[in-house]
Amino acid sequence: MPPIDNAWEPFWKISGLIGQSLFALRFLVQWYHSEKARRSVIPLSFWYISVAAGWILLLYSIYRLDPVFIIGFVINFLIYLRNLDLVYRSRSRTQQRRFWLIAATLLAGVGAYAVFGPKAAMVRTHERLLLWYLWGLAGQACFNLRFPLQWLYSEARGESAVPPVFWYLSMVGSVMLLSYAIFRMDVVFIIGQSFGFIVYIRNIKLLRQPA
């Protein structure tokens, strides 16, 4: 669906591209640290960059009135915050928890309004578009399942960590969301979903090599 006010389109396009650039940067940073460690690892900077990019792309998704990406970014943002909380807890910095809780609550409110508010209710529901929305939501569910699994894995270990299935779900979900973004002709999300393949494949390769 096109945004309501096209006068803001250049601003939001640039903002969306900045957000996707940050998302790409986080995996470049993760890739660098993994190559250095000769195993798949997630550095602390990955979560900080994810938080910054998540805010920008959530706002872009709200502007685009796209429920598929709004839901995805809300869920992921909360998990990014929880991972930072786990890192700080392990470093005896539990005073950060209150800030993350407030930020998460505010974000959830913004996301809920965007999804259920009057503007989001304007989404067209003719058959072809509805099928693509369902496809996109399925891709988003697959793509976002990786972070709840990562969250549970981290809670079980008592530290921020990433299970191998994270990278396999990344591959499958990314393919589905890329096709959805192409249908929507949204260059911001096309670029974002295209970039991750190389990093996902490399992490899978690192996981398979002997420790």
TIKOL-986402 format. One record per residue (C-alpha): y, x, z. Coordinates in nm, 2 decimals. Each point is the difference from the previous one (the first is absolute). Layout:
// TIKOL-986402
+--------+--------+--------+
!      Y !      X !      Z !
+--------+--------+--------+
!      Y !      X !      Z !
...
+--------+--------+--------+
This chain:
// TIKOL-986402
+--------+--------+--------+
!      Y !      X !      Z !
+--------+--------+--------+
!   0.00 !   0.00 !   0.00 !
!   0.34 !   0.14 !  -0.08 !
!   0.25 !   0.05 !   0.28 !
!   0.26 !  -0.27 !   0.06 !
!   0.32 !   0.21 !  -0.05 !
!  -0.04 !   0.24 !  -0.30 !
!   0.33 !   0.17 !   0.09 !
!  -0.19 !   0.19 !   0.27 !
!  -0.29 !   0.10 !  -0.22 !
!   0.12 !   0.36 !  -0.06 !
!   0.05 !   0.06 !   0.37 !
!  -0.34 !  -0.14 !   0.10 !
!  -0.17 !   0.18 !  -0.29 !
!   0.14 !   0.33 !   0.13 !
!  -0.09 !  -0.08 !   0.36 !
!  -0.35 !  -0.09 !  -0.10 !
!  -0.04 !   0.32 !  -0.20 !
!   0.12 !   0.20 !   0.30 !
!  -0.25 !  -0.18 !   0.22 !
!  -0.28 !   0.07 !  -0.24 !
!   0.11 !   0.37 !  -0.02 !
!  -0.03 !   0.02 !   0.37 !
!  -0.35 !  -0.16 !  -0.01 !
!  -0.09 !   0.26 !  -0.26 !
!   0.15 !   0.28 !   0.21 !
!  -0.21 !  -0.09 !   0.30 !
!  -0.32 !   0.05 !  -0.20 !
!   0.13 !   0.33 !  -0.15 !
!   0.06 !   0.11 !   0.36 !
!  -0.35 !  -0.12 !   0.10 !
!  -0.15 !   0.17 !  -0.30 !
!   0.17 !   0.33 !   0.09 !
!  -0.13 !  -0.01 !   0.36 !
!  -0.35 !  -0.10 !  -0.12 !
!  -0.02 !   0.29 !  -0.24 !
!   0.13 !   0.23 !   0.27 !
!  -0.26 !  -0.12 !   0.24 !
!  -0.27 !  -0.03 !  -0.27 !
!  -0.08 !  -0.35 !   0.13 !
!   0.16 !  -0.34 !  -0.02 !
!   0.27 !  -0.02 !   0.28 !
!   0.30 !  -0.22 !   0.07 !
!   0.31 !   0.18 !   0.14 !
!   0.25 !  -0.16 !   0.23 !
!   0.26 !   0.00 !  -0.27 !
!  -0.22 !  -0.23 !  -0.21 !
!   0.06 !  -0.29 !   0.25 !
!   0.38 !   0.07 !   0.02 !
!   0.04 !  -0.01 !  -0.37 !
!  -0.22 !  -0.31 !  -0.02 !
!   0.23 !  -0.18 !   0.25 !
!   0.32 !   0.09 !  -0.20 !
!  -0.16 !  -0.10 !  -0.34 !
!  -0.15 !  -0.32 !   0.15 !
!   0.34 !  -0.13 !   0.11 !
!   0.15 !   0.06 !  -0.34 !
!  -0.28 !  -0.15 !  -0.20 !
!  -0.03 !  -0.30 !   0.23 !
!   0.37 !  -0.08 !  -0.06 !
!  -0.06 !   0.05 !  -0.38 !
!  -0.30 !  -0.24 !   0.02 !
!   0.21 !  -0.26 !   0.18 !
!   0.27 !   0.03 !  -0.27 !
!  -0.27 !  -0.05 !  -0.27 !
!  -0.15 !  -0.29 !   0.20 !
!  -0.34 !   0.14 !  -0.05 !
!  -0.24 !  -0.12 !   0.28 !
!  -0.28 !   0.24 !  -0.11 !
!   0.20 !   0.31 !   0.09 !
!   0.20 !  -0.16 !   0.29 !
!  -0.33 !  -0.07 !   0.18 !
!  -0.13 !   0.35 !  -0.08 !
!   0.30 !   0.19 !   0.13 !
!   0.03 !  -0.21 !   0.32 !
!  -0.36 !   0.07 !   0.09 !
!   0.02 !   0.37 !  -0.09 !
!   0.32 !   0.06 !   0.18 !
!  -0.14 !  -0.12 !   0.33 !
!  -0.29 !   0.23 !  -0.04 !
!   0.22 !   0.30 !  -0.09 !
!   0.18 !  -0.06 !   0.33 !
!  -0.32 !  -0.02 !   0.19 !
!  -0.12 !   0.33 !  -0.14 !
!   0.33 !   0.16 !   0.12 !
!  -0.06 !  -0.15 !   0.34 !
!  -0.35 !   0.15 !   0.01 !
!   0.14 !   0.34 !  -0.10 !
!   0.27 !  -0.02 !   0.27 !
!  -0.24 !  -0.12 !   0.26 !
!  -0.22 !   0.30 !  -0.06 !
!   0.31 !   0.21 !   0.05 !
!   0.10 !  -0.17 !   0.32 !
!   0.30 !  -0.18 !  -0.16 !
!  -0.08 !  -0.36 !   0.09 !
!   0.37 !  -0.07 !   0.04 !
!   0.01 !  -0.05 !  -0.38 !
!  -0.22 !  -0.30 !   0.03 !
!   0.28 !  -0.25 !   0.09 !
!   0.20 !   0.10 !  -0.31 !
!  -0.30 !  -0.05 !  -0.23 !
!  -0.08 !  -0.34 !   0.15 !
!   0.36 !  -0.12 !  -0.05 !
!   0.00 !   0.13 !  -0.36 !
!  -0.33 !  -0.16 !  -0.08 !
!   0.11 !  -0.33 !   0.14 !
!   0.32 !   0.00 !  -0.20 !
!  -0.19 !   0.09 !  -0.31 !
!  -0.26 !  -0.27 !   0.05 !
!   0.29 !  -0.25 !   0.03 !
!   0.16 !   0.11 !  -0.32 !
!  -0.33 !  -0.01 !  -0.19 !
!  -0.09 !  -0.34 !   0.14 !
!   0.33 !  -0.14 !  -0.11 !
!  -0.03 !   0.15 !  -0.34 !
!  -0.35 !  -0.15 !  -0.05 !
!   0.06 !  -0.34 !   0.15 !
!   0.37 !  -0.04 !  -0.05 !
!   0.17 !  -0.22 !  -0.25 !
!   0.04 !   0.27 !  -0.27 !
!  -0.37 !   0.09 !   0.01 !
!  -0.08 !  -0.37 !  -0.04 !
!   0.15 !   0.02 !  -0.35 !
!  -0.30 !   0.19 !  -0.13 !
!  -0.13 !  -0.15 !  -0.32 !
!  -0.36 !  -0.13 !   0.01 !
!  -0.10 !  -0.07 !  -0.36 !
!  -0.36 !   0.09 !  -0.06 !
!   0.03 !   0.35 !  -0.16 !
!   0.25 !   0.13 !   0.25 !
!  -0.21 !  -0.14 !   0.29 !
!  -0.31 !   0.18 !  -0.12 !
!   0.20 !   0.33 !  -0.01 !
!   0.14 !  -0.06 !   0.35 !
!  -0.36 !  -0.05 !   0.12 !
!  -0.11 !   0.32 !  -0.18 !
!   0.30 !   0.18 !   0.15 !
!  -0.08 !  -0.13 !   0.35 !
!  -0.36 !   0.11 !  -0.04 !
!   0.12 !   0.34 !  -0.10 !
!   0.24 !   0.01 !   0.29 !
!  -0.27 !  -0.10 !   0.24 !
!  -0.23 !   0.28 !  -0.13 !
!   0.29 !   0.25 !   0.00 !
!   0.12 !  -0.10 !   0.35 !
!  -0.35 !  -0.02 !   0.15 !
!   0.00 !   0.38 !   0.00 !
!   0.27 !   0.01 !   0.27 !
!  -0.16 !  -0.25 !   0.24 !
!  -0.32 !   0.20 !  -0.03 !
!   0.20 !   0.32 !   0.05 !
!   0.16 !  -0.16 !   0.31 !
!  -0.34 !  -0.10 !   0.15 !
!  -0.14 !   0.34 !  -0.08 !
!   0.30 !   0.16 !   0.18 !
!  -0.02 !  -0.23 !   0.30 !
!  -0.37 !   0.09 !   0.04 !
!   0.08 !   0.37 !  -0.02 !
!   0.31 !  -0.02 !   0.22 !
!   0.21 !   0.18 !  -0.27 !
!   0.14 !  -0.06 !  -0.34 !
!  -0.28 !   0.07 !  -0.25 !
!  -0.11 !  -0.11 !  -0.35 !
!  -0.36 !  -0.11 !  -0.08 !
!  -0.15 !   0.08 !  -0.35 !
!   0.00 !  -0.37 !  -0.10 !
!   0.38 !   0.01 !   0.01 !
!   0.01 !   0.20 !  -0.33 !
!  -0.26 !  -0.22 !  -0.18 !
!   0.19 !  -0.32 !   0.09 !
!   0.32 !   0.17 !  -0.12 !
!  -0.15 !   0.05 !  -0.34 !
!  -0.13 !  -0.36 !  -0.05 !
!   0.31 !  -0.17 !   0.14 !
!   0.23 !   0.22 !  -0.20 !
!  -0.17 !  -0.09 !  -0.33 !
!   0.04 !  -0.37 !   0.08 !
!   0.36 !   0.02 !   0.11 !
!   0.09 !   0.21 !  -0.30 !
!  -0.13 !  -0.27 !  -0.24 !
!   0.19 !  -0.26 !   0.20 !
!   0.32 !   0.21 !  -0.02 !
!  -0.04 !   0.04 !  -0.37 !
!  -0.03 !  -0.38 !  -0.04 !
!   0.32 !  -0.03 !   0.20 !
!   0.16 !   0.27 !  -0.21 !
!   0.13 !   0.16 !   0.32 !
!   0.07 !   0.37 !  -0.08 !
!   0.04 !   0.08 !   0.37 !
!  -0.35 !  -0.10 !   0.10 !
!  -0.15 !   0.12 !  -0.32 !
!   0.12 !   0.35 !   0.07 !
!  -0.10 !  -0.02 !   0.37 !
!  -0.35 !  -0.12 !  -0.07 !
!  -0.06 !   0.25 !  -0.29 !
!   0.09 !   0.31 !   0.21 !
!  -0.26 !  -0.04 !   0.27 !
!  -0.31 !   0.05 !  -0.22 !
!   0.02 !   0.38 !  -0.01 !
!   0.04 !   0.03 !   0.38 !
!  -0.28 !  -0.26 !   0.07 !
!  -0.24 !   0.18 !  -0.22 !
!   0.08 !   0.34 !   0.15 !
!  -0.05 !  -0.12 !   0.35 !
!  -0.34 !  -0.15 !  -0.09 !
!  -0.09 !   0.34 !  -0.15 !
!   0.11 !   0.18 !   0.31 !
!  -0.21 !  -0.24 !   0.21 !
!  -0.31 !   0.07 !  -0.20 !
!   0.02 !   0.38 !   0.02 !
!  -0.18 !   0.18 !   0.29 !
!   0.20 !   0.05 !   0.32 !
+--------+--------+--------+
